[in-house]
Amino acid sequence: MLEIKEIHSYYGSSYILQGVSLKAEAGEVVSLIGRNGAGKTTTLKSIMGIVRPAQGSIKFKGTEICGLKPYQVARLGLGYVPEDRRIYPGLTLKENLEVAQMKPGLGETGWTFEKVYQFFPHLRALGEGRLGSNMSGGEQQMLSIARTLLGNPEFLLLDEPSEGLAPLIVSALADTVNEIKAEGVSVLLSEQNMKFAFKTTTRSYIIDGGKIFFEGKIEDLMANEDLVREHITL
């Protein structure tokens, strides 16, 4: 469903992604694991067109999307939940959701307000009038994911979803990712938290210094202490 081949991306003169390749099939949750600064966020931004790779190929459902603008990528069915969540602090919970809502395709039920509230009942409990500035980090993360789902994506890019959240919130978020997968939405998530990745993914990649050092089952990665120590553990 998503195939990346040998992408090279820069921030100015800084060489960030150095030939990254990965793939995700329909119905998968795939994790991209690495330390801060390893290239995880740049990979997701390159997929969405926020960062334009200088070289390489990115295909979504067989269509080349490398070089497209973010809104064009989104219209093809890719949704992006950024690391910093990007909640509008001066808008209410409902208004934050409304700005991203898109109509589903012909004959599709799609994601509605009611459906995202079923996935995130805590958002319903907060009340639609709650300002984004008056929400906790966990609540903002829920809102950011719910907002992206209202764009009716087929594929979701989740950037560091567990960062800065309390353990109970992280556990609940892992359950939600699995529920989203069960709804038919494929997911690529970037993470440092290997326990979170273990609960949600079957295949993983390790990225370090803008290069891929591992591809395989999450169980095999967890069992390889030397690999984890070299490329993930701080």
N, C-alpha and C positions, 0 to 999 in steps of 0.2 A: 504493500500500500504506500509506504514511504521508503524511498531509496536514495541514499546520499553516497556519492562517489568522489573521493579525492578532492574535497573542498578546501580551499586556502583562503582565509579571511584575515583582514588587517584592521587595526584601529590606527589610522594615520600611518606612521612608519613602523608600528609595532606589529610583528608577525604573530598572530594569535592561533589560528587553526592551520595546522601543517599537514594537510592531506587526510582529513577526517572522512571515514567511510562508515556507514551503518545502515541498517534497514529495520523496518517494522512491518509485520504482516497485519492484515485485517483481524481484529479481535484480540490483539496482543496489548499488554502493558509492558513496555521496554524501559529499562532504566539506564541513564547515563550518569555514572558515578565518578566523582573526583573531588579533590580539594578545592578551596577557594582559589580562583585564578587559573584553574586547569583548562578552561575553555568551554564549560558546560553552557553557560548563558549565551556565549557567542555562537555556539552551534544552533541553539534554538532561535536566536535572532537572525541567523543566516537563513534558516528554513523559512522564517516568516517574511524575509525581505527587508528587515530593519537594518541588518548589515548585509551588504552586497558582496558575496565572495568574488575574489579576483580570478578564481579558477575553479573548475569542478562542475559537477552536475547534481541537481536535486530534483527528483521526480516524485510526484504525488499521483497515485493511481495511473501511472504511465505517462503523465504529462510533465514536461519540463517546466519547473517553476523558478529556477534560478534566474535572478534578474528581474522578476516581477515585483511590483510594489506591494506593500503589506495588505492594502485593501483588496487587491486582486487575488492574493493568496487566500485571504479570509473567505472570499466569495466562492472559492473552489472547495471549501469545506474544512479548512484548518483553523483551529481556535488556539489562542495563546494566552496563558495566565502568567503574567510577568512576576519576577521575584519580588519586586517592590509593590505588587498588588495594584497600584495605580487607581485606588478608590478616589472618587471626587469628594473631598471633605465637606464642601459646602452644599452637596446634594443629599437628598434623603436616600434611604435604602431603596425605595421604589424607583426613584429617579435614576439611581445608579444602574438599576436593572433595565430600565426603559431605554437608556441610550444605546444599548447593545442588542435589543430585541430585533430579530429578523424573522420573516415569515418562513415556515418550512416549505420544502419542495411540494409539488403537486401530489396529492394523495398521501402525504406524510402527516402524522400527528405532531411530531416535533416536540421541542421543549417549550413549555408554557410556564407562567408564574406559578401555577398550582403544582406543576411537576417539580420545579426546583425547590419549592417549599416542602414538598414531600421528602426530598433528598436532604434538605437543610432545615429541619423543623425549628431550629434555634433562630433562624432568620425571621420566620413567621412570628415567633414569640417576641422578638425585639420590637416589632411593629414597623410598618412601612414608612412611618414618619421619622424614624431615627436617622440623624445625620451621620454621614460617613466619618466625621471627625470625632463622634462620640461612640465609636466602636473599637473593641479590643483587636489585637493582632489576629487572633483566631477567627473572630467574627468578620474581619476584613478579608481574610483568606477565603472563608466560606462565600462571602459576597462576590469576590473576584472570580471564583470558579463558577458560581451560579450565573453571574453576568455573562461569562464566556459561553456557557451552555445555552443561554437564550439566543445566541447567534447560530444555533443548530449545527455545530460542527460534526463532521464524521471522525475527525482526528483531533486530539487535544494535546497541546504542548504545555506541560506543567513545569515551571521553573522553581526549584527549591521549595516545594509546597510545605515542608515541615519546618523550615527555618524559623527559629525564634518562638516556636509554639510549645505550650506545656505538654507533657507526655500524654495526658488523657485526651487532649485535642488532637495530637498526632495519631493516636490509636483510632479515634473516630474518623479522622480524615482518611486513613488507610482503608477503612471499611467503605467509605464513600467512593474512593477511587475504584474499588472492586465492584461496587454497585453500578458505577458509570460504565465500566467495562461490560457488565452484564446487559446494559442497555444497547450495546452494539457500538459504543464509541471506543476507538483505539487510542492508546495513550503512549506518549514518550515523555518521561519525566527525568529531570536532572536532579540529582540528590547527593548529599554528603552522608546522610543518615542511612547506613546500610540496613538497619533493622526495619526502617520504614520501607525501603526498597524490597526487602525480603518478603514483607507481608503483601506486597502489591504486584510484583513482577515475576515473570518466569525467565526472561532473558535479560542480560545486562552487558553493558560495555563499561570499561574503565578508560577515562580520559585523563591525561597528565601532560602538561606542557604543550597542549594543542594537538596531541597525538593519541591514537587508540592503542591501548596495550593489552586489552582482553576483550573477547567476545564469547559468551557462552551462558550456560544456565546459572542462575543466581546461587543455587546450592553449591556448584563447583567453585564459584568465586568466594563464598563464605568459608569454604573449607581450605582455601589456599592462603594461609597466614602470611607467607612470605610476600605474595603479590599485594595483599591488602596493606601490609606494613610499608612496602616500598612506594606504593602509588596513592594510598588513601589516608592511612593513619598519620596524623600530624606529629 
